[in-house]
Amino acid sequence: MTLTVEDGPVLTSEQQAVVGRSWDTRLLVTAGAGTGKTHTLVRRMDALVGHVDPEEALEASELLVLSFSRAAVRELRDRIARHGEHARRVRVQTFDSWAYSLLVQAYPDREWSALSFDERIRAATNAIETGALESLEPGPPAHVIIDEVQDLVATRREMVESLLDRLQDSCGFTLVGDSAQAIYDFQIEDPEEYADRADLFLRWVRTSYADDLVELRLTRNFRAVTPEACTALPFGPAVQGIGGAPEGVDAAAERLHGELRERLLDLPNLSSLTDSFTLDSLRSFPGTCAILTRDNRQALIVSELLHTQSVPHALRRSLRDRPVPYWAAEVLRRTEAATLTEGRLHELLGGIGLPEGTDPDRVWPALRVVARGTGRDTLDTTRLRRLVAERRFPDELADPEPSRLVVSTVHRSKGLEFDRVVLLTPPSMAELRRRDAELDVPAETRALYVAMTRAREDLYRVAAPDTATVLKHKPTGRWYRGVPNPRQKWRRDGVEVRAGDVCALEPADALNDATGAQSYLRERVRPGDAVTFRLRDTLPMGAEQSPRYALLHEGHEIGDASEVFRSDLYSALKVGTTWEIQWPEQIFGLRIDCLESVAGSNAAGANAGLGAHGVWIAPRISGIGRFRRPAGVEEEKE
């Protein structure tokens, strides 16, 4: 296939070597940071589907394209829309989404939504090994494309190995990765696998396909356009070379970490996130900008600081969070029909008002794949409702998170790039070792390298905020505000809120005006808005639960605390056995993450006047809240 300038940027000889391989090639591509792997993959898909020889061309349904995050899926879909003349019908999915769809197609009578992500991945692996690929509607794939293979660990590694084993005699593949960007080793729970983790999947590929594996490299960097953005790039080969457990690896990784940190310290310093110049710069920078943190605790605190200074931004969600966009509930609420045509769907979408960055033209083809009706060119609303209930909406229809300024952990920035990147100045390796006796030195080094290679133009550093009073409550996994003093281990001044903390069993204001509450959410509530949990009454809802809390937005009730939150709040506050818990009157400092579609019972929806499908809009919240208690409570404990 011949590609022209009109198809996008001209391919380099390295990229063309990847794109031009036949569909049955077993191809492993090492692609360093910023070497154009996403564009190369899009052009490879286009070449496979649009091959000049009809005998060599694949159907779009014969390509299986897997990626780690919904953000990466969206990026691939955007690139396909711009530069993929023939690949527009190729579906890109996350590992979790594909595993779920495989299970549903192979065993439709089982309840898969009750399982965790990892449990579904393990179930999908078992299904592959027992022949489930043959049950897929288009049949087994002819070519598998997987991005970021360096981060295939634990259950996902096992699933992909089983997939390629099963298809060994009939399928080609294109695997793309970079050992220097392997930052997900922490997900490995098996001690033996963790000890032998360095390039485990890549070693398996090279061993399993030793006779016919083709290995290619992409080396030219297209991302970094300034000397500052190129700061870490020369260290790429050395970072690729550091492994996991062999003796001497830690020492080599520590030297590399020190060199990377020294280079970062030589870059412009933005002082602190409370400095007026820094804040004005973040507000006014015209391009995309990311503040990258080492962990979610830092990300939550940075986001809070920016909110207090009225700096608009988005806090990037976990890669596993799968909120269903709010317009899905509105589509179902506004129709009683069992099926929807394309024209009727667009009519409904036109009356809702879609989030910025949502393309209505993508909605119909994406939903047709997963909610096809029995009639010609229709959607089945029962299937659509099930997608909402099971939170397996198509990845490409996820909320676009269009904010110009993003606060993200390094792990959540995986595969992304930004015009400007601001890094929290990292501690030295000696400081890190003092904090964590079991520190994974290679992982810290790779994380710093990945963070420093996200920038296209500007790379800055800024002082890290103080996190000493934000501690981890191990039983619940939530951060809480406390005092790093063993003599005051009872003290709780606030607690983290997160996805699932707003009740989804009933719509907001179900007893009075649920329809009005839904309108209020759509018209008045926006991401980043301040919200507060307010104590409704003093009687706990259960033996190990807090009382009820209402969620308020500018004085309007927009939801209730979920049972999960009430149980975790009880666990976090029940420090001693003799003190009676004094429930906070308010938990403030919380923020709206997004509006999402949720599903309860059909009866709850009908009784509230929201239609027969049992779906509605609910707010999703985030932040480390602060407690407001009755006067004198803390003094009594002292």
ABEGO torsion letter per residue (X at the ends): XBBBAAAEBBBBAAAAAAAABBAABBBBBBBBBGAGAAAAAAAAAAAAAABABAAABBBAAABBBBBABAAAAAAAAAAAAAABAAAAABBBBBAAAAAAAAAAAABAABBAAABBAAAAAAAAAAAAAAGAAAABAAEBBABBBBBGAAABBEAAAAAAAAAAAAAAAABBBBBBBBAAABAAAAABABAAAAAAABGAAAAAAAAAAAAABBBBBBABBAABABAAAAAAAAAAAAAAABBBABBGAAAAAAAAAAAAAAAAAABBBAEBAABAAAAAAAAABABBBBBBBABAAAAAAAAAAAAAAGBBBBBBBBAABBBBBAAAAAAAAABABABBBAAAAAAAAAAAGBBBGBBAAAAAAAAAAAABBABBGBBBAAAAAAAAAAGABBAAABBAGABABBBBBAAAABGBBBABBBBBBBBBAAAAAAABAABBAAAAAAAAAAAAAABAABBBBBBBBBAAABBBBAAAGBBBBBBBBAAAAABBAEBBBBBGABBAABBBGAAABAAAAAAAAAAABBBGBBBBBBBABABBABAABBBBBBBBBGGBBAEBBBAAAAAAAAAAABABAABBBBBBABBBGBBBABBBBBBBBAAAAAAAGAEAAGBBBBBBBBEBBBBBBBBGAAAAAX
